[in-house]
Amino acid sequence: MSKNLNIVIAGLGTVGTASIKLIEKNKDIFSIKSNLNIKILGIFAKNKSKSRSFKKNRYKWYDDPFKMIDQYNVDTVVELIGGEKGVAKDICYYALKKKKNLITANKALLAHEGYNMAKIAEENKVKIGFEASVAGGIPIISTLKRSFKGIKINKITGILNGTSNFILSNMLDEKNEFKTSLKKAQKLGYAEQKPENDLNGLDTLHKILILSGIAFNKQIDLKKVAFSGIKNLTKADIFFADRLGYRIKPLGIGCFEKSKLRLIVAPFLISKKKELANVNNNLNAIIINANKNNKNILIGEGAGGDPTSISVVSDLINLHSNDENEFMYGSSHKKLKKINPSNFFLNNNSFFIRAKIYDKPGAIAAISTILKNFSISIKSLFQEQTNKKLFNIVILTHKCKKKSMDSATTKLNTCHFLKEKAVIMQVLHV
Ligand SMILES: NC(=O)c1ccc[n+]([C@@H]2O[C@H](COP(=O)([O-])OP(=O)(O)OC[C@H]3O[C@@H](n4cnc5c(N)ncnc54)[C@H](OP(=O)(O)O)[C@@H]3O)[C@@H](O)[C@H]2O)c1
């Protein structure tokens, strides 16, 4: 006979609703494959009277989420509200302290509180499942925790934000400006109405921080990491990169080398021949470089109710069928050493520079001189007139030090002939 797994669900939006539907649909599969019978003992969200696309009256509604969790036979609390503060945070901590297993998709909360949550879970001998927090339906957390348990991971490189990836792909495919592609993403449900955290890189930062915590067994302070997103990129950048043989991709990179953890969140140029350059639209992808030369790539749907609900349900099953002593980050919180990440690659890198300049004699020579003064050599340079008075100057550099590029950029941005700050992006060499 199947064993009952009693859960409660807080949050009935995109992911919550899809998870309930999947639990209803897959009853037989749970029973056959895992010998489990998942029972939903309570649901909670903000608005009781809101119409939902599942049969609400099948489940007991709670106005008070803490009462819902307090039911003596609740085994696992599923938090699908979101946000690093407020009721979602309170529910997660309450569940752990009441010795209930927790499943959450809340990357913002995990990026801020993950280490402390791991500590409290261990103290209370319960487990946390968070597969749904990174890359939707791609099983990246369990891959890192289980499949790479005894393997040294060198680097993780990910396209982790489907909204940004969709916008950049659409700008290229349909020759749209940023705003038009953003509107299209919102219309298709790939971008929220308030997409700020997706576009400025913060969402990617949360995710690469969670993955790096597991991959490198470190406690990483979120506030120490600089990040940038795609919100200042234009159609011109996409097409200049294309002309040079590259795609622009929003990346999160975590690598551990020579005792230093490097976390980088920024749009990068990637050669069109490389795998990540061809991961388009709302797809996510993650490359795991391990054991020096081993390379694995996972690609899949990074967001949306249906893919993300697969991760929620797989956590439900895995938490109950796996090792009793499984830790949140793969090892005990006591073994996660604090580390200050740096935002630079150790090795030299080449850069893409686009500067919009007024048509003044000597401007290009002045830019070349600035680069030369910082020992940066130019691999290719071209210019394109945007109107009677303005030009775009596009430069691809040879490999140089990030420090030199930072100094050159500061100098470049003071030039009187510059219309606006220059766009600078790194080229990914993978
Ligand atoms: N959407 C995705 O593709 C995706 C992918 C991966 C991870 N995630 C993560 O999954 C979580 C949920 O995302 P979602 O897209 O499903 O969000 P959503 O559609 O906006 O749903 C949020 C749910 O939380 C409830 N809620 C919001 N504020 C509340 C409050 N103060 N008190 C009680 N309930 C409250 C809402 O109640 P009402 O329904 O009554 O308004 C709604 O049911 C987030 O952590 C998100 O980062 C989402």
The ligand as an SDF file (V2000), in Angstrom:
LIG
                    3D

 48 52  0  0  0  0  0  0  0  0999 V2000
    6.7120   31.9010  -12.5540 N   0  0  0  0  0  0  0  0  0  0  0  0
    7.8080   31.2260  -12.8370 C   0  0  0  0  0  0  0  0  0  0  0  0
    8.0540   30.8860  -13.9960 O   0  0  0  0  0  0  0  0  0  0  0  0
    8.7770   30.8360  -11.7570 C   0  0  0  0  0  0  0  0  0  0  0  0
    9.8680   30.0100  -12.0800 C   0  0  0  0  0  0  0  0  0  0  0  0
   10.7500   29.6300  -11.0680 C   0  0  0  0  0  0  0  0  0  0  0  0
   10.5430   30.0740   -9.7870 C   0  0  0  0  0  0  0  0  0  0  0  0
    9.5000   30.9060   -9.5160 N   0  0  0  0  0  0  0  0  0  0  0  0
    9.3250   31.3270   -8.1290 C   0  0  0  0  0  0  0  0  0  0  0  0
    8.1290   30.7280   -7.6460 O   0  0  0  0  0  0  0  0  0  0  0  0
    7.5200   31.5550   -6.6620 C   0  0  0  0  0  0  0  0  0  0  0  0
    6.0920   31.8700   -7.1000 C   0  0  0  0  0  0  0  0  0  0  0  0
    6.1010   32.4880   -8.3490 O   0  0  0  0  0  0  0  0  0  0  0  0
    4.7750   32.6380   -9.2370 P   0  0  0  0  0  0  0  0  0  0  0  0
    5.2420   33.0460  -10.5840 O   0  0  0  0  0  0  0  0  0  0  0  0
    3.9020   31.4610   -9.0970 O   0  0  0  0  0  0  0  0  0  0  0  0
    4.1080   33.9020   -8.5500 O   0  0  0  0  0  0  0  0  0  0  0  0
    2.6180   34.4460   -8.7360 P   0  0  0  0  0  0  0  0  0  0  0  0
    1.9840   33.8830   -9.9490 O   0  0  0  0  0  0  0  0  0  0  0  0
    2.6930   35.9240   -8.6200 O   0  0  0  0  0  0  0  0  0  0  0  0
    1.8430   33.8540   -7.4770 O   0  0  0  0  0  0  0  0  0  0  0  0
    2.1220   34.2930   -6.1710 C   0  0  0  0  0  0  0  0  0  0  0  0
    1.1380   33.6530   -5.2370 C   0  0  0  0  0  0  0  0  0  0  0  0
    1.4460   34.1280   -3.9260 O   0  0  0  0  0  0  0  0  0  0  0  0
    0.2770   34.6670   -3.3290 C   0  0  0  0  0  0  0  0  0  0  0  0
    0.6540   35.8320   -2.5190 N   0  0  0  0  0  0  0  0  0  0  0  0
    1.3190   36.9290   -2.9080 C   0  0  0  0  0  0  0  0  0  0  0  0
    1.4530   37.7830   -1.8520 N   0  0  0  0  0  0  0  0  0  0  0  0
    0.8630   37.1960   -0.7960 C   0  0  0  0  0  0  0  0  0  0  0  0
    0.6380   37.5630    0.5420 C   0  0  0  0  0  0  0  0  0  0  0  0
    1.0610   38.7260    1.0220 N   0  0  0  0  0  0  0  0  0  0  0  0
   -0.0200   36.7020    1.3450 N   0  0  0  0  0  0  0  0  0  0  0  0
   -0.4760   35.5240    0.8710 C   0  0  0  0  0  0  0  0  0  0  0  0
   -0.3010   35.1130   -0.4000 N   0  0  0  0  0  0  0  0  0  0  0  0
    0.3560   35.9350   -1.2250 C   0  0  0  0  0  0  0  0  0  0  0  0
   -0.6190   35.0890   -4.4710 C   0  0  0  0  0  0  0  0  0  0  0  0
   -1.9650   35.0670   -3.9880 O   0  0  0  0  0  0  0  0  0  0  0  0
   -3.2430   35.3510   -4.9300 P   0  0  0  0  0  0  0  0  0  0  0  0
   -3.2290   34.2640   -5.9440 O   0  0  0  0  0  0  0  0  0  0  0  0
   -4.3850   35.2560   -4.0150 O   0  0  0  0  0  0  0  0  0  0  0  0
   -3.0190   36.7170   -5.5050 O   0  0  0  0  0  0  0  0  0  0  0  0
   -0.3170   33.9970   -5.5080 C   0  0  0  0  0  0  0  0  0  0  0  0
   -1.1300   32.8850   -5.2880 O   0  0  0  0  0  0  0  0  0  0  0  0
    8.4350   32.7820   -6.5730 C   0  0  0  0  0  0  0  0  0  0  0  0
    9.3590   32.5930   -5.5530 O   0  0  0  0  0  0  0  0  0  0  0  0
    9.1550   32.8020   -7.9060 C   0  0  0  0  0  0  0  0  0  0  0  0
   10.4000   33.4670   -7.8490 O   0  0  0  0  0  0  0  0  0  0  0  0
    8.6110   31.2830  -10.4560 C   0  0  0  0  0  0  0  0  0  0  0  0
  1  2  1  0
  2  3  2  0
  2  4  1  0
  4  5  1  0
  4 48  2  0
  5  6  2  0
  6  7  1  0
  7  8  2  0
  8  9  1  0
  8 48  1  0
  9 10  1  0
  9 46  1  0
 10 11  1  0
 11 12  1  0
 11 44  1  0
 12 13  1  0
 13 14  1  0
 14 15  2  0
 14 16  1  0
 14 17  1  0
 17 18  1  0
 18 19  2  0
 18 20  1  0
 18 21  1  0
 21 22  1  0
 22 23  1  0
 23 24  1  0
 23 42  1  0
 24 25  1  0
 25 26  1  0
 25 36  1  0
 26 27  1  0
 26 35  1  0
 27 28  2  0
 28 29  1  0
 29 30  1  0
 29 35  2  0
 30 31  1  0
 30 32  2  0
 32 33  1  0
 33 34  2  0
 34 35  1  0
 36 37  1  0
 36 42  1  0
 37 38  1  0
 38 39  2  0
 38 40  1  0
 38 41  1  0
 42 43  1  0
 44 45  1  0
 44 46  1  0
 46 47  1  0
M  CHG  2   8   1  16  -1
M  END
$$$$
